[in-house]
Amino acid sequence: MDDDEGDRFSDAIRLLLLIAAVSEPLNEAEQQAAPKDAMAVLRAESRLQKLDFWLRNPDYLADELLNDYEREREKEAINLELAGSILDSDEPEICAIPMLRYLFGAFEYIDQAMSVLAAPRLVVVVPWRTAKRVLQDNYYLTAKGRELAERATEQFPVLAWYTERARLVRALAEATGHSALALRKRQYLQRDYAQTPLNEVIPSIADRARARLARLRAEAEQGDAA
């Protein structure tokens, strides 16, 4: 297997685990119009790209958890611990898969990876279109795809990390708003992300996030001691 093929399959399994974690169950009416055996759906490639950015960049994910913590420290205290679990490790260095910044934010072509999932009907891609153009692609997770995602996570502990982090990504999305626009606006609030020139790699913020974590921990300890 050459490097390109290996990357395509590793991208495919990451996307499958992400879709399995964040896709929304179909109600009875939706099931009638959905592909056979579909169980859940993630709507719009633009939304998938935004969620994938947080999965691929643990430092940005952790910094967003710190944002939520700072907004409501007592209610969101768990987010300080979750951010620490990421930033206290070398996860931001060894697990990062950088993305380029395009006009509408982080983006990478996923057609080849999705073809790996579509061929065995793990995920069925259905375009939503008008007579003139495709408005968006919707990604339907099938029963077979759900089963494979669960089995892979059980059999290969390294893949369980993707599922755990994808659940944090889902929580961020739920707190932000499910639309791609809401996610894009939130990501553009990150200075390093927004200031990255077009077609260049969005840089790591691990050092800044770790310094911020240390400051917030110190403040929390002072509060507990008061």
C-alpha positions as CSV (number, residue, x, y, z in Angstrom):
1,M,0.0,0.0,0.0
2,D,1.5,3.4,-1.0
3,D,1.4,6.5,1.2
4,D,-1.5,8.0,-0.7
5,E,-3.6,4.9,-0.4
6,G,-2.7,4.6,3.3
7,D,-3.7,8.2,3.9
8,R,-7.0,7.6,2.1
9,F,-7.9,4.7,4.3
10,S,-6.8,6.4,7.5
11,D,-8.9,9.5,6.6
12,A,-11.8,7.2,5.8
13,I,-11.8,5.5,9.2
14,R,-11.4,8.9,11.0
15,L,-14.4,10.3,9.0
16,L,-16.5,7.2,9.7
17,L,-15.9,7.5,13.5
18,L,-16.6,11.2,13.4
19,I,-19.9,10.7,11.4
20,A,-20.9,7.9,13.8
21,A,-20.4,10.1,16.8
22,V,-22.0,13.3,15.5
23,S,-24.7,12.3,13.1
24,E,-28.3,12.8,14.1
25,P,-30.8,9.8,14.3
26,L,-33.5,9.8,11.7
27,N,-37.1,10.1,12.7
28,E,-39.8,8.0,11.1
29,A,-40.6,10.5,8.4
30,E,-36.9,10.9,7.5
31,Q,-36.4,7.2,7.3
32,Q,-39.0,6.9,4.6
33,A,-36.9,9.2,2.3
34,A,-33.5,8.0,3.4
35,P,-31.3,5.4,1.7
36,K,-31.9,1.8,2.7
37,D,-30.5,0.8,6.2
38,A,-29.7,4.5,7.0
39,M,-29.7,5.1,10.7
40,A,-28.5,8.7,11.1
41,V,-27.4,11.7,9.0
42,L,-24.8,14.4,9.1
43,R,-25.9,17.3,6.8
44,A,-23.6,19.3,4.7
45,E,-19.9,18.8,3.8
46,S,-19.1,22.3,5.1
47,R,-20.3,21.2,8.6
48,L,-18.3,18.0,8.4
49,Q,-15.2,19.9,7.5
50,K,-15.6,22.2,10.5
51,L,-16.1,19.3,12.9
52,D,-13.2,17.4,11.4
53,F,-10.9,20.4,12.0
54,W,-11.5,20.1,15.8
55,L,-10.9,16.4,15.7
56,R,-7.7,16.8,13.7
57,N,-6.4,19.7,15.9
58,P,-6.6,18.8,19.6
59,D,-5.0,22.1,20.6
60,Y,-7.9,24.1,19.1
61,L,-10.4,21.7,20.6
62,A,-8.8,22.1,24.0
63,D,-8.8,25.9,23.7
64,E,-12.5,25.9,22.8
65,L,-13.1,23.9,25.9
66,L,-11.3,26.6,27.9
67,N,-13.5,29.2,26.2
68,D,-16.6,27.4,27.4
69,Y,-15.1,27.1,30.9
70,E,-14.3,30.8,31.1
71,R,-17.8,31.7,30.1
72,E,-19.4,29.8,32.9
73,R,-16.8,28.5,35.3
74,E,-19.0,26.8,37.9
75,K,-21.4,25.3,35.3
76,E,-18.6,24.2,32.9
77,A,-15.9,23.2,35.4
78,I,-15.5,19.8,33.7
79,N,-14.2,21.6,30.6
80,L,-11.1,22.6,32.5
81,E,-10.4,19.0,33.3
82,L,-11.1,17.9,29.7
83,A,-8.8,20.5,28.3
84,G,-6.1,19.5,30.7
85,S,-6.4,15.8,29.7
86,I,-5.5,17.0,26.2
87,L,-2.9,19.6,26.9
88,D,-1.1,17.7,29.7
89,S,-0.2,15.1,27.1
90,D,1.6,15.2,23.8
91,E,-1.7,14.7,22.0
92,P,-1.6,18.1,20.3
93,E,1.8,17.1,18.7
94,I,1.4,13.5,17.8
95,C,-2.3,13.4,16.9
96,A,-2.5,16.6,14.9
97,I,-3.4,16.4,11.2
98,P,-3.0,20.0,9.9
99,M,-5.5,21.6,7.5
100,L,-5.2,24.4,5.1
101,R,-7.2,27.6,5.4
102,Y,-9.5,28.3,2.4
103,L,-11.9,31.2,1.9
104,F,-14.5,29.7,4.2
105,G,-12.1,28.2,6.7
106,A,-10.3,24.9,7.2
107,F,-10.9,22.5,4.3
108,E,-9.5,19.4,2.7
109,Y,-10.8,17.4,-0.2
110,I,-12.5,14.3,1.2
111,D,-13.9,12.7,-2.0
112,Q,-11.3,9.8,-2.0
113,A,-11.8,9.0,1.6
114,M,-15.6,9.1,1.3
115,S,-15.4,6.8,-1.7
116,V,-13.8,4.2,0.6
117,L,-16.9,4.4,2.9
118,A,-19.4,4.7,0.1
119,A,-18.3,1.6,-1.9
120,P,-19.4,-0.9,0.9
121,R,-22.3,1.4,1.9
122,L,-20.9,2.3,5.3
123,V,-21.9,5.9,4.5
124,V,-24.2,6.9,1.7
125,V,-23.6,10.3,0.3
126,V,-26.8,11.9,-1.0
127,P,-26.7,15.3,-2.8
128,W,-29.5,17.8,-2.0
129,R,-29.9,19.7,-5.2
130,T,-32.0,22.0,-7.3
131,A,-32.5,21.6,-11.0
132,K,-29.4,23.6,-11.6
133,R,-26.9,22.7,-8.9
134,V,-26.0,20.7,-5.8
135,L,-26.8,22.7,-2.6
136,Q,-25.1,20.3,-0.2
137,D,-24.1,16.7,0.4
138,N,-25.7,14.8,3.2
139,Y,-23.9,11.8,4.8
140,Y,-26.1,8.9,5.9
141,L,-24.6,6.4,8.3
142,T,-25.9,2.9,7.7
143,A,-26.4,0.1,10.1
144,K,-23.3,-1.5,8.6
145,G,-21.3,1.6,9.1
146,R,-22.5,1.9,12.7
147,E,-21.6,-1.7,13.4
148,L,-18.1,-1.3,11.9
149,A,-17.4,1.9,13.8
150,E,-18.3,0.2,17.1
151,R,-16.4,-2.9,16.3
152,A,-13.3,-1.0,15.2
153,T,-13.3,1.0,18.4
154,E,-13.6,-2.1,20.5
155,Q,-10.9,-4.0,18.7
156,F,-8.4,-1.3,18.2
157,P,-7.9,0.9,21.3
158,V,-6.0,3.6,19.3
159,L,-9.3,4.2,17.4
160,A,-11.2,4.7,20.6
161,W,-9.4,8.0,21.0
162,Y,-11.1,9.3,17.8
163,T,-14.5,8.4,19.2
164,E,-13.8,10.0,22.6
165,R,-12.6,13.2,20.9
166,A,-15.5,13.2,18.4
167,R,-17.9,13.2,21.3
168,L,-16.2,16.3,22.6
169,V,-16.5,17.8,19.2
170,R,-20.2,17.0,19.2
171,A,-20.7,18.7,22.5
172,L,-18.9,21.8,21.2
173,A,-21.2,21.8,18.1
174,E,-24.3,21.5,20.2
175,A,-23.2,24.4,22.3
176,T,-22.4,26.5,19.3
177,G,-25.2,25.7,16.9
178,H,-25.5,23.0,14.4
179,S,-25.1,25.0,11.2
180,A,-21.8,25.2,9.3
181,L,-22.1,29.0,9.5
182,A,-22.2,29.0,13.3
183,L,-19.3,26.6,13.5
184,R,-17.3,28.7,11.0
185,K,-18.0,31.9,13.0
186,R,-16.7,30.3,16.2
187,Q,-13.6,29.0,14.6
188,Y,-12.8,32.4,13.1
189,L,-12.8,33.9,16.6
190,Q,-9.5,32.1,17.0
191,R,-6.8,34.7,16.1
192,D,-4.2,32.3,14.7
193,Y,-6.9,30.6,12.6
194,A,-8.4,33.8,11.2
195,Q,-5.0,35.3,10.4
196,T,-3.7,32.3,8.5
197,P,-3.1,33.3,4.9
198,L,-5.3,31.6,2.3
199,N,-4.0,28.2,1.2
200,E,-1.5,27.9,4.1
201,V,-1.5,25.5,7.0
202,I,-3.4,26.7,10.1
203,P,-0.7,26.8,12.8
204,S,-0.6,25.0,16.2
205,I,-1.7,27.0,19.2
206,A,-0.6,24.3,21.7
207,D,1.9,26.5,23.6
208,R,-0.6,29.3,24.0
209,A,-3.3,26.9,25.1
210,R,-1.0,25.3,27.7
211,A,-0.1,28.7,29.1
212,R,-3.8,29.6,29.3
213,L,-4.6,26.3,31.0
214,A,-1.9,27.0,33.6
215,R,-3.3,30.4,34.3
216,L,-6.8,29.2,34.6
217,R,-5.8,26.4,36.9
218,A,-3.9,28.8,39.1
219,E,-7.0,31.1,39.3
220,A,-9.2,28.1,40.2
221,E,-6.8,27.0,43.0
222,Q,-6.8,30.5,44.4
223,G,-10.6,30.5,44.3
224,D,-10.8,27.2,46.1
225,A,-8.4,28.5,48.8
226,A,-10.3,31.7,49.4
